[in-house]
Amino acid sequence: MAIAYFESDVNLRASKEKYRLILSDVNDTVIQQDLIVETREKEPFLSNVSFNIFKFNNRPKPSDRRRVLIISCFSEFGCETLGCMYCIPRLLKKTPGLYVIGIGWHGREFLYRNLVDEFWEIDENLMWLRDYCRAFHHISINLKRIEESACHHGTVVPSSVLGRYFVGNLCHTCGKFWNQWKSKVLECPNCKSTVVTKSILGNVSESKKLAYAFPKISPEIMEWADSLVKQKTVGIFARGRKTYGRNLPDFFYIDLIKILRNRGYNIIWMGEKQNILPCPDKDIFDFSSTSDARDLEKTLAIISKLSFTIQFWTASTRLAGIVGTPFLLFESPDQIYSYPTKLGQEGRRIELSTFGQKKLCIADYELCYSDLPQTLYLAERCIEEMECGNFSDVEGLIEDLTMARQQKKEYYESI
């Protein structure tokens, strides 16, 4: 493992900056994308950034940087996993033979072992930059400068371009590229051709058949996980992010822990220390505070041994979903089912990343936060139903129940 060192040649002082990136797509179609990055006054200005480099094979790196493809993987974890499963494999099929480097977050090299030649992991001290991520894109001036500096080493694909693969369709006849994922695509709106590469998000059932399989967890690490996880153990992910909010107070989790213990469960506190609430119970195994929690392979091994995980308004379900462990998630109806005025994508993202059982409690965050006792009741009800093998959606505290039911019907018909 080596250290890479970037220094940006670009000095950006305006509140908004644009730069143009030209990428070759299928049939040599040129896609031009203006990337606009909003800066924040409070974001510290970094003069240099260091990375750990993981080299996964013996392929020599070409001296010609035109033969090197650098993929920026700075996105939210829920979208990063989908990028690895669907977007990057699709991109690599269109750029065969290139030497591929992934640049991304600390502790994520496991996701990229079988995908790229190298993975450049940002220093752990800079994980606060995650607060500037928005799904597949970011609003960080520092991450933008990293992407610009990487251009000296190869052709750079910003994470936002992966998002275009996720929600966009491409016509192979006329080259038109357009966003459409909520309704099915039958033909190109420009030339009416049916020779179209459909968006991943708008083609869930077919896309899932092509999902990239993550590397197998090593037998040694699985044995290590066996030594730590007791029988009938539940993992709790307690969201504590600054971005978007939607966090529940620590005393809610104290009561949730009591419910789980009364039902005979052991508990393990899960998550990355940068975006979870501190463990409120000293008698619980706080895996999140250990150095092993920074190793994604070990984290997945732990989760694979659990009875289920539980989380509220967060994408940590990806971890349970990709190893086939059941999970319980509280999420808003507009995010799961998508409303005409709120095109939430989380329901489809979950479908694409889940390879086991899941239990969804559909509930509005604001209503749940204002009635925590009812939220706890709903959580226990869902757990009881899971124990009986019932994994159907539960209607929780919902402001517009009629709308939610209507969108639920349309959602399940569409996927």
N, C-alpha and C positions, 0 to 999 in steps of 0.2 A: 504494500500500500504506500503510495507516494503522495506528495503534496503539490497541488497546482496553485498558482498565484496569478490573479488577474489585477491589472490596473486599468481603469477606464481612461480612454483618450478623449472622452466626451464630457464637456462641462455643461450641465443642464440647469438653468436657473429659473426659467419661466414656470408659471403654475401649470401649464400644459405644454407638452411637446409631441410632435408627430414624427414618425419615420416610416419609410415605405420599404416593405419586404416583398420580394418577388420570388415565388415558389413555383417549380414545375410540378404539374399534376398529371393525371392520366392523359395520354395522347398529346403530350407536350403542351397541354392547355396551361396558360399562364394565369395564375391567380394573384392579383394585387390586393394587398391588405394594408390599410392604414391602421396602425396601432396607436391608440391614444392612451397615455398613462397619466392619470391625475396624481399629482404629488400632494403630500400632506405637510403642513408646516412643522409638525412634531416628529416626522420621520427623520432620524439621524442620517446625515450624509456620510456614506462610507467611502473612504479613499481606496481601499483594497479589500479583497475577499479571498479567503483560502478555502480549499476543498481537499478532502481525502479522495484519492483515486483508486477505484477497484477495477483491476484488469481481469476479465473473465476468460480469456483465451490467449492463444499464442499468435494471433494474427498481427502482423506488423502494421503500425499506423502509417498510412501513405504520407509522403512528404508534400504532395500536392493537396492543398486544403480543399480543393474542389471535389476531392474524393472522400472527404470527411463530412458526415452529417451529424450535427449537434442538435439534440432535442431538449428543449427546455421543459422540465417537468414540474415547474413551480405552480402548482394549483392546489385547491383544497383536496384533502385526502379522499373524500367521497368520489371526486372526479378523477383524481390521480389513478386510483385503482382501475376505473373504467378505461382510462387512457391506456393503461398497460394491457388490459384484457382485449380491447377492441381497436382503439385509434392508432396506437403505435404499430401493431401488426399490419393494419391496413396501409399505413404509410410506408412501411418497409417493403411491402410487396410491390410498391410503385417505384422504389428506389433500390433495386437489387444491386449487390456488389459493393455498396459503399461501406466505409468504416463508420460505425455508429457509436456516438457518445451520448449518454443521458446525463443531464445536469439536474440535480434536485435536492430534496430535503435529507437531513441527517437521519440515519437509521432505516433507509428505504432500499438499500442495495438488493435485498432479497427479491423485490418485485422485478428487478431488471436483469437478473443473472442470465436468463436464457433469451433475453431480448436484444441486448446491446453488447458491443465489444468492451466498452468501459462505462463505469458510472462514477460521476463526480459528485460527491456528497458534501454539501455545504457544512461549514463548521456549526457545531451544536449551539454555540453562543449566539448564532444569528437566526435561530428558529423563531424569534419574535417577528420576523418578516412574514410569517404565515398569516398574521393579522391583516395583511394587505391583499390576501388572495380572495377572489370571487369566482367560485366554480372553476372553470378552465382558464381564467385569466387573472390578472393582478392589477393593482393600482399603485405599485411601488416603484419609485424612481430608482431605487437601488437594484431591484431585480431587472428593470429595463436596461440599466447600464451594464449589468452582468451579461445579458443577452447580446448587447452591442459589442462588448469586449470579446465575447466568444466568437464573433465573426472573423477575428484574426486567426482562428484555429480551424474554421470550417464553415459550411453553410448551416445557418441557425434556423430551426423551426421553433418559434415561440409556442408556449403552451396553448395560447388562444387559437392557434391553427388546428391543434388537436380537437378543440371544441367545434371547429367547423366540420370536421369529419363526423363528429357525434350528432350534430343537428342538421347538417346540410346534405343536399342531393346534387349529383353531378350528371349532366347529360353527356354521353359519349359521342353523340352526333354533332351537336352544335357547340358544346363546351359550356353551356349555361350552368352556373352554380347558384343554388337558392336554398334558403332555410325553410324547411317544412317537416315537422315531425309529429304533430298532433293528429293529422289526418293522413290517410294512406296515399302514397304517391303511385299513380298509374302511368303517367307520361310526363314528358317535359312540357312545361307551360309555354315555352318559346317555339319549339319546332314540332311538338307532339310526338317525338320519338319515344319509344318504350325501352330503348337501350340506355338504362339509367342505373347508376350506382346509388342506391337509396341510403338515407341517413341511418345511422345505427340506432338512434333513439326512436325513430319512426317505424322501425322494422324489427321489433323486439324478438318475436318468436324465431325468425330466421337468423338474426344476428347472434342470438345466444348459442346457436349450434356451432358457431365459428369462434367461440370465446377461447382466448389464449389460456392455456393451463399453466398456473404458477409452478415453480419448482417444487418437488416433493420435499417435505421436511425430513431432515436426516434422522435415521433410527436413534442416534445418540441423543439428539435433542428431544425426540419423543420420549425416550426413556427418562431423561432429565425432567420433563414435564410430569411424567407419571409419579415421580418422587415428590412433587410439590402439591399436586391437586388431589384433594380428598374426594371420596365418593359423594355424589349429590351436591356439587358445588355450582354456584351461580356467579357469573361475572357482572359487576355493575360498572357502567360507564357514566360518570356524573359530569355532564357537560358544564364547563366553566369558561367558555370562550368570550372574548370581547366582541368579536365580529357577530353581528346580528342579535346578540343577547340570547334570549330564550333559555336562560339557566334557571334551575330550581334551587331553593335554599338548602343549606346543609341539613337543617332539622327535618326536612322532608325525607332525606335519605336515611336519617337516623330511624324514623318511623318505618321506612321501607325495609330496612335491615331487620327490625323487630318482626315484621310480617314474614319475611323469608325464614328467619330462625324458628319462628313458631310452626312453620310448615316443614321443618326438619332439614333445611338447607344450610350448607356451609357457604361462605361468601369470600370472593376475592375482588379487590379493588383494582380496576383496569384503566388504561388510558395513558396518554402522553402527559407528562407533568406540566407542559406549557399550556394546556387547554382543558384541564379538568379541575374539579373542586378537590381540595385536600381531603384525604380519608378522615371521616369524623369519628371512627371507632378504632381504638388502639388494639382491640382483640381480633381485628380482621387482617388477613394477609394483604398488605398493601403492595401489590406487585408494581404499581405505577411508580413508586419511589425507588425501585431498585435499578441498578445499572442494566440488568437484563431486559428491562422494559424498553430499552432503546434498540433492542435487537428484534426486528420484525419477525424473523423466523421463530424465535423463542416465544414471542407473543402469540403467534398463530398456533404454536404447539400447545401452549396453555389453554387457549380457547377451544381447541379441538377436543379437550378432555372435559369440558364443562357440560352441565346439564342444559343450560341455556344462558344467554346474556340478556340484560335489560338495559334500555337506554331511552332517553327522552329528547326528541327534536335534535337528533344528531346522526351523522352518517357512519358512526362506528359500527353499524350493522354490517358494513362491508367485511369486516374481519371475521365475524361469525359466518356470514353468508358464503364466503369463498372456501371455508373449510367444512361447510355442511352442518355446523352447529345451530340448533334452533335459536331464535331470538325473539324478544318482545320489544316493540318500538311504539312509542307514542309519537304521532306526527299529525300535522294539520291536514284537513281534507283538501285544501287547495294544492298542497304540495304532493299529496299522494294521487289524487284523482284529476287534478288540474282543472281550474275554472276558466271560463271564457275571458275573464278580465285578469286572471292570475295564472299564468302558464307554468305552474310548478312542475318540475320534472322528477321529483324524488321517487314517485311510485315506479316509473319506468326504470330509473337507475337501480332501484332495489331489485326489480325483476331480472335485470341483466347481470346482477352480481350475486344472486342468491342461489345456492345449490343444495338447499336443505329446507327445513320447515321454518315458517315465519308467522308471527302473530302481530297484527297491526291494531292498535287502538287509535281510532281516528278522533282527534280532539284538538280544539283550538288552544294554543298556548296561554293566551290571556285568561280564558275562562278557567283553565286548570290551575293557573297560578293564583287566581282569586278564590279557588275552592280546593285547597290541597287535601282536605279529608276525603272529598269525593274522588279526587285523582288517585289517592291511595286505595280506595275501595275498587276503582276500576282496575288498578294494577293487580290487586289480589284476585279479582274476578278473572282476569286474563290468565294469570298463573294457574288458577284452578282449572280453567278450560284447557290449557296446554297439557296439564297433567292427565286430562281425560282424552287427549288426542284431538281436541278441537282447535284448529288453527285458522278459523274464519275470522274476518275483520269484526271488531267490536265498535259500536257507535258510542263515543264518549260524550264529552261536553262540546257541543257543536252549536255555533251561533245560528246557522241557517241549515237545519237538518234536511229540509226539502231539496235545497240545491245540492247538498252533499250526496243524497241518495240518487239524484238524477245524474250527477257527474260520475258517481260510482258505477252505475249501469253502463254509461258510455265508455268509461275507462276500461272496464273488463272486457267489453265487446271489442275494443280497439286493439288490445294486446293479445 
